[in-house]
Amino acid sequence: QAQQAMQDAAQSLDEGNTDEASRREDRAIDELEKAQQELEKALEQLRQEEREEVLRDLEVRFRNMLAKQRGINDGTVQLYQFGADKFTRGEHLKLADLSTRQRNLAKDADLLVMECIRLSSEQKGQATETSETGSYGAGETARDAGVKRMVLVHQRPEMDEPVRHAQALHEVKSVYDGPVIWGDELLEVPWE
């Protein structure tokens, strides 16, 4: 319609009727503005539909990840309740499977939130040696999974001592070369 109004305005100009040409140009401008508004509305609707689709896909991925993580956690709790000192070859195989599943879940993550309960040298001989992650284990998990960044959480209180804190970061960074953030209570990690 705008194109027709522009053609009509051109014809009116050719005929020397400037008033009619001006009215037709105004109509052409109104039609163009109306078409622009309709296009903007259609584009916004498409963008909204695309955002909703992305959010639906993310929700499905997060629910799937959560279900897998709960399965890993449940398996870990079962092994912990059994007692590491009573492990047979079967329990060691279950533990290895849980470890593999955990690494697979973290594969190529943008951000891995990983426990670092204590220094690896303090891990040996602990009743929870096979169910908790020390500093080297945290670094190895991040490295093996190929994550982009890692936040260390769930540290024992003594890990906040400056020497232990520095030693833990050193151990993690000796096996993982990505950025490492020391998680503190109520820490907010920016999404990058």
MODELLER restraints for C-alpha pairs under 7 A, 6 or more apart:
rsr = mdl.restraints
at = mdl.atoms
rsr.add(forms.Gaussian(group=physical.xy_distance, feature=features.Distance(at['CA:1:A'], at['CA:31:A']), mean=6.62, stdev=0.5))
rsr.add(forms.Gaussian(group=physical.xy_distance, feature=features.Distance(at['CA:2:A'], at['CA:28:A']), mean=4.38, stdev=0.5))
rsr.add(forms.Gaussian(group=physical.xy_distance, feature=features.Distance(at['CA:2:A'], at['CA:31:A']), mean=4.99, stdev=0.5))
rsr.add(forms.Gaussian(group=physical.xy_distance, feature=features.Distance(at['CA:2:A'], at['CA:32:A']), mean=5.81, stdev=0.5))
rsr.add(forms.Gaussian(group=physical.xy_distance, feature=features.Distance(at['CA:3:A'], at['CA:28:A']), mean=6.94, stdev=0.5))
rsr.add(forms.Gaussian(group=physical.xy_distance, feature=features.Distance(at['CA:5:A'], at['CA:24:A']), mean=5.47, stdev=0.5))
rsr.add(forms.Gaussian(group=physical.xy_distance, feature=features.Distance(at['CA:5:A'], at['CA:25:A']), mean=6.62, stdev=0.5))
rsr.add(forms.Gaussian(group=physical.xy_distance, feature=features.Distance(at['CA:5:A'], at['CA:27:A']), mean=6.40, stdev=0.5))
rsr.add(forms.Gaussian(group=physical.xy_distance, feature=features.Distance(at['CA:5:A'], at['CA:28:A']), mean=4.96, stdev=0.5))
rsr.add(forms.Gaussian(group=physical.xy_distance, feature=features.Distance(at['CA:6:A'], at['CA:24:A']), mean=6.68, stdev=0.5))
rsr.add(forms.Gaussian(group=physical.xy_distance, feature=features.Distance(at['CA:6:A'], at['CA:25:A']), mean=5.96, stdev=0.5))
rsr.add(forms.Gaussian(group=physical.xy_distance, feature=features.Distance(at['CA:6:A'], at['CA:28:A']), mean=5.69, stdev=0.5))
rsr.add(forms.Gaussian(group=physical.xy_distance, feature=features.Distance(at['CA:8:A'], at['CA:24:A']), mean=6.53, stdev=0.5))
rsr.add(forms.Gaussian(group=physical.xy_distance, feature=features.Distance(at['CA:9:A'], at['CA:21:A']), mean=4.16, stdev=0.5))
rsr.add(forms.Gaussian(group=physical.xy_distance, feature=features.Distance(at['CA:9:A'], at['CA:22:A']), mean=6.92, stdev=0.5))
rsr.add(forms.Gaussian(group=physical.xy_distance, feature=features.Distance(at['CA:9:A'], at['CA:24:A']), mean=4.96, stdev=0.5))
rsr.add(forms.Gaussian(group=physical.xy_distance, feature=features.Distance(at['CA:9:A'], at['CA:25:A']), mean=5.71, stdev=0.5))
rsr.add(forms.Gaussian(group=physical.xy_distance, feature=features.Distance(at['CA:10:A'], at['CA:21:A']), mean=6.72, stdev=0.5))
rsr.add(forms.Gaussian(group=physical.xy_distance, feature=features.Distance(at['CA:12:A'], at['CA:18:A']), mean=6.65, stdev=0.5))
rsr.add(forms.Gaussian(group=physical.xy_distance, feature=features.Distance(at['CA:12:A'], at['CA:20:A']), mean=6.17, stdev=0.5))
rsr.add(forms.Gaussian(group=physical.xy_distance, feature=features.Distance(at['CA:12:A'], at['CA:21:A']), mean=4.95, stdev=0.5))
rsr.add(forms.Gaussian(group=physical.xy_distance, feature=features.Distance(at['CA:13:A'], at['CA:21:A']), mean=5.62, stdev=0.5))
rsr.add(forms.Gaussian(group=physical.xy_distance, feature=features.Distance(at['CA:72:A'], at['CA:98:A']), mean=5.91, stdev=0.5))
rsr.add(forms.Gaussian(group=physical.xy_distance, feature=features.Distance(at['CA:72:A'], at['CA:102:A']), mean=6.90, stdev=0.5))
rsr.add(forms.Gaussian(group=physical.xy_distance, feature=features.Distance(at['CA:76:A'], at['CA:131:A']), mean=6.45, stdev=0.5))
rsr.add(forms.Gaussian(group=physical.xy_distance, feature=features.Distance(at['CA:80:A'], at['CA:131:A']), mean=6.47, stdev=0.5))
rsr.add(forms.Gaussian(group=physical.xy_distance, feature=features.Distance(at['CA:84:A'], at['CA:127:A']), mean=6.42, stdev=0.5))
rsr.add(forms.Gaussian(group=physical.xy_distance, feature=features.Distance(at['CA:84:A'], at['CA:130:A']), mean=6.84, stdev=0.5))
rsr.add(forms.Gaussian(group=physical.xy_distance, feature=features.Distance(at['CA:103:A'], at['CA:141:A']), mean=6.05, stdev=0.5))
rsr.add(forms.Gaussian(group=physical.xy_distance, feature=features.Distance(at['CA:103:A'], at['CA:145:A']), mean=5.54, stdev=0.5))
rsr.add(forms.Gaussian(group=physical.xy_distance, feature=features.Distance(at['CA:104:A'], at['CA:145:A']), mean=6.68, stdev=0.5))
rsr.add(forms.Gaussian(group=physical.xy_distance, feature=features.Distance(at['CA:106:A'], at['CA:112:A']), mean=6.71, stdev=0.5))
rsr.add(forms.Gaussian(group=physical.xy_distance, feature=features.Distance(at['CA:106:A'], at['CA:145:A']), mean=5.68, stdev=0.5))
rsr.add(forms.Gaussian(group=physical.xy_distance, feature=features.Distance(at['CA:107:A'], at['CA:145:A']), mean=4.22, stdev=0.5))
rsr.add(forms.Gaussian(group=physical.xy_distance, feature=features.Distance(at['CA:107:A'], at['CA:146:A']), mean=6.02, stdev=0.5))
rsr.add(forms.Gaussian(group=physical.xy_distance, feature=features.Distance(at['CA:107:A'], at['CA:147:A']), mean=6.53, stdev=0.5))
rsr.add(forms.Gaussian(group=physical.xy_distance, feature=features.Distance(at['CA:108:A'], at['CA:145:A']), mean=5.82, stdev=0.5))
rsr.add(forms.Gaussian(group=physical.xy_distance, feature=features.Distance(at['CA:108:A'], at['CA:146:A']), mean=4.91, stdev=0.5))
rsr.add(forms.Gaussian(group=physical.xy_distance, feature=features.Distance(at['CA:108:A'], at['CA:147:A']), mean=4.74, stdev=0.5))
rsr.add(forms.Gaussian(group=physical.xy_distance, feature=features.Distance(at['CA:109:A'], at['CA:147:A']), mean=4.74, stdev=0.5))
rsr.add(forms.Gaussian(group=physical.xy_distance, feature=features.Distance(at['CA:109:A'], at['CA:148:A']), mean=6.42, stdev=0.5))
rsr.add(forms.Gaussian(group=physical.xy_distance, feature=features.Distance(at['CA:110:A'], at['CA:147:A']), mean=5.79, stdev=0.5))
rsr.add(forms.Gaussian(group=physical.xy_distance, feature=features.Distance(at['CA:110:A'], at['CA:148:A']), mean=4.91, stdev=0.5))
rsr.add(forms.Gaussian(group=physical.xy_distance, feature=features.Distance(at['CA:110:A'], at['CA:149:A']), mean=6.16, stdev=0.5))
rsr.add(forms.Gaussian(group=physical.xy_distance, feature=features.Distance(at['CA:111:A'], at['CA:147:A']), mean=6.42, stdev=0.5))
rsr.add(forms.Gaussian(group=physical.xy_distance, feature=features.Distance(at['CA:111:A'], at['CA:148:A']), mean=6.09, stdev=0.5))
rsr.add(forms.Gaussian(group=physical.xy_distance, feature=features.Distance(at['CA:111:A'], at['CA:149:A']), mean=4.83, stdev=0.5))
rsr.add(forms.Gaussian(group=physical.xy_distance, feature=features.Distance(at['CA:111:A'], at['CA:150:A']), mean=5.49, stdev=0.5))
rsr.add(forms.Gaussian(group=physical.xy_distance, feature=features.Distance(at['CA:112:A'], at['CA:147:A']), mean=6.55, stdev=0.5))
rsr.add(forms.Gaussian(group=physical.xy_distance, feature=features.Distance(at['CA:112:A'], at['CA:149:A']), mean=6.28, stdev=0.5))
rsr.add(forms.Gaussian(group=physical.xy_distance, feature=features.Distance(at['CA:112:A'], at['CA:150:A']), mean=4.64, stdev=0.5))
rsr.add(forms.Gaussian(group=physical.xy_distance, feature=features.Distance(at['CA:112:A'], at['CA:151:A']), mean=6.21, stdev=0.5))
rsr.add(forms.Gaussian(group=physical.xy_distance, feature=features.Distance(at['CA:113:A'], at['CA:150:A']), mean=5.83, stdev=0.5))
rsr.add(forms.Gaussian(group=physical.xy_distance, feature=features.Distance(at['CA:113:A'], at['CA:151:A']), mean=4.79, stdev=0.5))
rsr.add(forms.Gaussian(group=physical.xy_distance, feature=features.Distance(at['CA:113:A'], at['CA:152:A']), mean=6.14, stdev=0.5))
rsr.add(forms.Gaussian(group=physical.xy_distance, feature=features.Distance(at['CA:113:A'], at['CA:153:A']), mean=6.81, stdev=0.5))
rsr.add(forms.Gaussian(group=physical.xy_distance, feature=features.Distance(at['CA:114:A'], at['CA:138:A']), mean=6.35, stdev=0.5))
rsr.add(forms.Gaussian(group=physical.xy_distance, feature=features.Distance(at['CA:114:A'], at['CA:150:A']), mean=6.94, stdev=0.5))
rsr.add(forms.Gaussian(group=physical.xy_distance, feature=features.Distance(at['CA:114:A'], at['CA:151:A']), mean=6.10, stdev=0.5))
rsr.add(forms.Gaussian(group=physical.xy_distance, feature=features.Distance(at['CA:114:A'], at['CA:152:A']), mean=5.12, stdev=0.5))
rsr.add(forms.Gaussian(group=physical.xy_distance, feature=features.Distance(at['CA:114:A'], at['CA:153:A']), mean=5.88, stdev=0.5))
rsr.add(forms.Gaussian(group=physical.xy_distance, feature=features.Distance(at['CA:115:A'], at['CA:133:A']), mean=6.09, stdev=0.5))
rsr.add(forms.Gaussian(group=physical.xy_distance, feature=features.Distance(at['CA:115:A'], at['CA:138:A']), mean=6.83, stdev=0.5))
rsr.add(forms.Gaussian(group=physical.xy_distance, feature=features.Distance(at['CA:115:A'], at['CA:152:A']), mean=5.56, stdev=0.5))
rsr.add(forms.Gaussian(group=physical.xy_distance, feature=features.Distance(at['CA:115:A'], at['CA:153:A']), mean=4.70, stdev=0.5))
rsr.add(forms.Gaussian(group=physical.xy_distance, feature=features.Distance(at['CA:115:A'], at['CA:154:A']), mean=5.06, stdev=0.5))
rsr.add(forms.Gaussian(group=physical.xy_distance, feature=features.Distance(at['CA:115:A'], at['CA:155:A']), mean=6.80, stdev=0.5))
rsr.add(forms.Gaussian(group=physical.xy_distance, feature=features.Distance(at['CA:116:A'], at['CA:133:A']), mean=5.48, stdev=0.5))
rsr.add(forms.Gaussian(group=physical.xy_distance, feature=features.Distance(at['CA:116:A'], at['CA:134:A']), mean=4.96, stdev=0.5))
rsr.add(forms.Gaussian(group=physical.xy_distance, feature=features.Distance(at['CA:116:A'], at['CA:135:A']), mean=5.39, stdev=0.5))
rsr.add(forms.Gaussian(group=physical.xy_distance, feature=features.Distance(at['CA:116:A'], at['CA:138:A']), mean=6.11, stdev=0.5))
rsr.add(forms.Gaussian(group=physical.xy_distance, feature=features.Distance(at['CA:116:A'], at['CA:152:A']), mean=5.75, stdev=0.5))
rsr.add(forms.Gaussian(group=physical.xy_distance, feature=features.Distance(at['CA:116:A'], at['CA:153:A']), mean=5.97, stdev=0.5))
rsr.add(forms.Gaussian(group=physical.xy_distance, feature=features.Distance(at['CA:116:A'], at['CA:154:A']), mean=6.11, stdev=0.5))
rsr.add(forms.Gaussian(group=physical.xy_distance, feature=features.Distance(at['CA:116:A'], at['CA:155:A']), mean=5.45, stdev=0.5))
rsr.add(forms.Gaussian(group=physical.xy_distance, feature=features.Distance(at['CA:117:A'], at['CA:132:A']), mean=6.71, stdev=0.5))
rsr.add(forms.Gaussian(group=physical.xy_distance, feature=features.Distance(at['CA:117:A'], at['CA:133:A']), mean=5.99, stdev=0.5))
rsr.add(forms.Gaussian(group=physical.xy_distance, feature=features.Distance(at['CA:117:A'], at['CA:134:A']), mean=5.52, stdev=0.5))
rsr.add(forms.Gaussian(group=physical.xy_distance, feature=features.Distance(at['CA:117:A'], at['CA:154:A']), mean=5.74, stdev=0.5))
rsr.add(forms.Gaussian(group=physical.xy_distance, feature=features.Distance(at['CA:117:A'], at['CA:155:A']), mean=4.21, stdev=0.5))
rsr.add(forms.Gaussian(group=physical.xy_distance, feature=features.Distance(at['CA:117:A'], at['CA:156:A']), mean=5.47, stdev=0.5))
rsr.add(forms.Gaussian(group=physical.xy_distance, feature=features.Distance(at['CA:118:A'], at['CA:134:A']), mean=5.05, stdev=0.5))
rsr.add(forms.Gaussian(group=physical.xy_distance, feature=features.Distance(at['CA:118:A'], at['CA:135:A']), mean=6.39, stdev=0.5))
rsr.add(forms.Gaussian(group=physical.xy_distance, feature=features.Distance(at['CA:118:A'], at['CA:155:A']), mean=6.29, stdev=0.5))
rsr.add(forms.Gaussian(group=physical.xy_distance, feature=features.Distance(at['CA:118:A'], at['CA:156:A']), mean=6.33, stdev=0.5))
rsr.add(forms.Gaussian(group=physical.xy_distance, feature=features.Distance(at['CA:118:A'], at['CA:159:A']), mean=6.49, stdev=0.5))
rsr.add(forms.Gaussian(group=physical.xy_distance, feature=features.Distance(at['CA:119:A'], at['CA:134:A']), mean=5.35, stdev=0.5))
rsr.add(forms.Gaussian(group=physical.xy_distance, feature=features.Distance(at['CA:119:A'], at['CA:135:A']), mean=5.19, stdev=0.5))
rsr.add(forms.Gaussian(group=physical.xy_distance, feature=features.Distance(at['CA:119:A'], at['CA:168:A']), mean=5.68, stdev=0.5))
rsr.add(forms.Gaussian(group=physical.xy_distance, feature=features.Distance(at['CA:120:A'], at['CA:134:A']), mean=4.67, stdev=0.5))
rsr.add(forms.Gaussian(group=physical.xy_distance, feature=features.Distance(at['CA:120:A'], at['CA:135:A']), mean=5.33, stdev=0.5))
rsr.add(forms.Gaussian(group=physical.xy_distance, feature=features.Distance(at['CA:120:A'], at['CA:136:A']), mean=5.86, stdev=0.5))
rsr.add(forms.Gaussian(group=physical.xy_distance, feature=features.Distance(at['CA:123:A'], at['CA:129:A']), mean=5.50, stdev=0.5))
rsr.add(forms.Gaussian(group=physical.xy_distance, feature=features.Distance(at['CA:123:A'], at['CA:134:A']), mean=6.32, stdev=0.5))
rsr.add(forms.Gaussian(group=physical.xy_distance, feature=features.Distance(at['CA:135:A'], at['CA:168:A']), mean=5.45, stdev=0.5))
rsr.add(forms.Gaussian(group=physical.xy_distance, feature=features.Distance(at['CA:135:A'], at['CA:171:A']), mean=5.88, stdev=0.5))
rsr.add(forms.Gaussian(group=physical.xy_distance, feature=features.Distance(at['CA:135:A'], at['CA:172:A']), mean=5.34, stdev=0.5))
rsr.add(forms.Gaussian(group=physical.xy_distance, feature=features.Distance(at['CA:136:A'], at['CA:171:A']), mean=5.62, stdev=0.5))
rsr.add(forms.Gaussian(group=physical.xy_distance, feature=features.Distance(at['CA:136:A'], at['CA:172:A']), mean=5.30, stdev=0.5))
rsr.add(forms.Gaussian(group=physical.xy_distance, feature=features.Distance(at['CA:138:A'], at['CA:172:A']), mean=6.52, stdev=0.5))
rsr.add(forms.Gaussian(group=physical.xy_distance, feature=features.Distance(at['CA:139:A'], at['CA:172:A']), mean=4.40, stdev=0.5))
rsr.add(forms.Gaussian(group=physical.xy_distance, feature=features.Distance(at['CA:139:A'], at['CA:173:A']), mean=6.66, stdev=0.5))
rsr.add(forms.Gaussian(group=physical.xy_distance, feature=features.Distance(at['CA:139:A'], at['CA:175:A']), mean=5.51, stdev=0.5))
rsr.add(forms.Gaussian(group=physical.xy_distance, feature=features.Distance(at['CA:139:A'], at['CA:176:A']), mean=5.02, stdev=0.5))
rsr.add(forms.Gaussian(group=physical.xy_distance, feature=features.Distance(at['CA:140:A'], at['CA:175:A']), mean=6.00, stdev=0.5))
rsr.add(forms.Gaussian(group=physical.xy_distance, feature=features.Distance(at['CA:140:A'], at['CA:176:A']), mean=6.55, stdev=0.5))
rsr.add(forms.Gaussian(group=physical.xy_distance, feature=features.Distance(at['CA:142:A'], at['CA:176:A']), mean=6.50, stdev=0.5))
rsr.add(forms.Gaussian(group=physical.xy_distance, feature=features.Distance(at['CA:143:A'], at['CA:175:A']), mean=6.87, stdev=0.5))
rsr.add(forms.Gaussian(group=physical.xy_distance, feature=features.Distance(at['CA:143:A'], at['CA:176:A']), mean=5.06, stdev=0.5))
rsr.add(forms.Gaussian(group=physical.xy_distance, feature=features.Distance(at['CA:148:A'], at['CA:178:A']), mean=6.12, stdev=0.5))
rsr.add(forms.Gaussian(group=physical.xy_distance, feature=features.Distance(at['CA:149:A'], at['CA:178:A']), mean=5.72, stdev=0.5))
rsr.add(forms.Gaussian(group=physical.xy_distance, feature=features.Distance(at['CA:149:A'], at['CA:179:A']), mean=5.04, stdev=0.5))
rsr.add(forms.Gaussian(group=physical.xy_distance, feature=features.Distance(at['CA:149:A'], at['CA:180:A']), mean=6.15, stdev=0.5))
rsr.add(forms.Gaussian(group=physical.xy_distance, feature=features.Distance(at['CA:150:A'], at['CA:179:A']), mean=6.40, stdev=0.5))
rsr.add(forms.Gaussian(group=physical.xy_distance, feature=features.Distance(at['CA:150:A'], at['CA:180:A']), mean=5.00, stdev=0.5))
rsr.add(forms.Gaussian(group=physical.xy_distance, feature=features.Distance(at['CA:150:A'], at['CA:181:A']), mean=6.19, stdev=0.5))
rsr.add(forms.Gaussian(group=physical.xy_distance, feature=features.Distance(at['CA:151:A'], at['CA:180:A']), mean=5.85, stdev=0.5))
rsr.add(forms.Gaussian(group=physical.xy_distance, feature=features.Distance(at['CA:151:A'], at['CA:181:A']), mean=4.60, stdev=0.5))
rsr.add(forms.Gaussian(group=physical.xy_distance, feature=features.Distance(at['CA:151:A'], at['CA:182:A']), mean=5.84, stdev=0.5))
rsr.add(forms.Gaussian(group=physical.xy_distance, feature=features.Distance(at['CA:151:A'], at['CA:183:A']), mean=5.77, stdev=0.5))
rsr.add(forms.Gaussian(group=physical.xy_distance, feature=features.Distance(at['CA:152:A'], at['CA:181:A']), mean=6.21, stdev=0.5))
rsr.add(forms.Gaussian(group=physical.xy_distance, feature=features.Distance(at['CA:152:A'], at['CA:182:A']), mean=5.12, stdev=0.5))
rsr.add(forms.Gaussian(group=physical.xy_distance, feature=features.Distance(at['CA:152:A'], at['CA:183:A']), mean=5.26, stdev=0.5))
rsr.add(forms.Gaussian(group=physical.xy_distance, feature=features.Distance(at['CA:153:A'], at['CA:182:A']), mean=6.94, stdev=0.5))
rsr.add(forms.Gaussian(group=physical.xy_distance, feature=features.Distance(at['CA:153:A'], at['CA:183:A']), mean=4.98, stdev=0.5))
rsr.add(forms.Gaussian(group=physical.xy_distance, feature=features.Distance(at['CA:159:A'], at['CA:165:A']), mean=5.35, stdev=0.5))
